[in-house]
Amino acid sequence: MTKVLVATDKPFAAIAVKQIREVVESAGFELVLLEKYTQKSQLLEAVADVDAIIIRSDIVDSDVIAAAKNLKIVVRAGAGYDNVDLDAATKANVCVMNTPGQNSNAVAELVLGMMVFMARHGFNGSSGSELMGKTIGIHAYGNVGRNVARVAKGFGMNVVAFDPYAEAAIKADGVELFTDIKAFYAACNYVSLHIPANAQTVKSINYDLLNCMPKGGVLVNTARKEVIDEEGLVKLMAERADIKYISDIIPGNAAVFAEKFAGRYFFTPKKMGAQTEEANINAGIAAARQIAGFINNGDATFKVNK
């Protein structure tokens, strides 16, 4: 019998697991769970005889793929998939998929929620500011970016975007398109990052680019910490007391922020973009359905490796 492993150190909500199980068992497969594991060795043991794996932010590297002798498919329940070694998967003839769009609304609501939190000074009783009338720039206009645009418009914000690969979608949504990235940053009170972490984007959000932002500029990062030049950001915030940073990814130099920039940053204790019951359900069910479709029918619609 085909065996599907859900390996999550941050477990899905119980209702999501229930519905994942229903999809998996309806397809004639067996579901096994590895939740809240603390050691890589536990994952290596669990994958030994499985045909498919559903993960969240869990790392599937070459060791995991080598240990999973029967593995045919890995599905990352979410949009990003840089936690999977695509080259190792391809060499082992393992299909890797993501579930694009399933977490998008959850991330978008988190973006605006953190922006409100920062604009109101963490609700500390002092007078803050409103989002209405401010300009938000969406850097990368994919599923999450489009949802951020939708929610931001509801706040009465002016929405602009930069994404060389989505110019038609930006225009179709009535969002102002920027083709010069420095001009884009210079126009934004808030910039919301949704770029993937890859060879082109790592540390691309740097001192020179962020220094283009106007007085009071706020950078919002729900993408990946690797896209930020953290040293450059610290340098800028030390020079410009008006710049703020909010993120659901704790940076490697978080202690510096705590020491030097109190009141000008906010980090969630862990990555929270997809941490809603609805997103759990949507992404988990999508992952289970994609596994069933791939194994039973050869459907590789959301395959991300070559």
Buried (B, 14 or more C-beta within 10 A) or exposed (E): EBBBBBBBBBBBBEEBBEBBBEBBEEBEBBBEBBEEBEEBEBBBEBBEEBBBBBBBBBBBBEBBBBBBEEBBBBBBBBBBBEBBBBEBBBEBEBBBBBBBBBBBBBBBBBBBEBBBBBBBEEEEEEEBEEBEEBBBBBBBBBBBBBBBBBBBBEBEBBBBBBBEEBBEBBEEBEBBBBEEBEEBBBBBBBBBBBBBBEEEBBEBBBBEBBBBBEEBBBBBBBBBBBBBBBBBBBBBBEEBEEBBBBBBBBBEEBEBBEEEBEEBBBBBEEBBBBBBEBBBBBBBBBBBBBBBBBBEEEBBEBBBBE
